[in-house]
Amino acid sequence: MSDWMPGPDTAQGGEAAAAAPAAPPAPSFDPVPPAPLGVARTPTGHAGVDARLERLADADHLAADGHTEVYEDVHRGLRDELTALDARPAPVPTPAHDHRS
């Protein structure tokens, strides 16, 4: 008779027990934190427009539901900049002529 006894690493019949597969991680339903989109903003050379476009970077740090406020603000500012380009400059006051004799 043999004094060999099956250990915890053997299955019935003397075969090695197969390792049980690890359970897959439970899906997470938590929102992913905001991350920059990495969209490059090329300067236009117009200070007012460039400032408005830089404001778009604020959306990079907000959840998606906060983007609308930033986009509307930028749109309003760009519209104001374009409107200002179309506005005629105010007439320059001319000096009054003194016709006294």
Summary of the structure (lengths in Angstrom):
residues: 101
radius of gyration: 36.1
end to end distance: 144.8
largest distance: 144.8
contacts: 127
relative contact order: 0.09
helix: 41%
strand: 2%
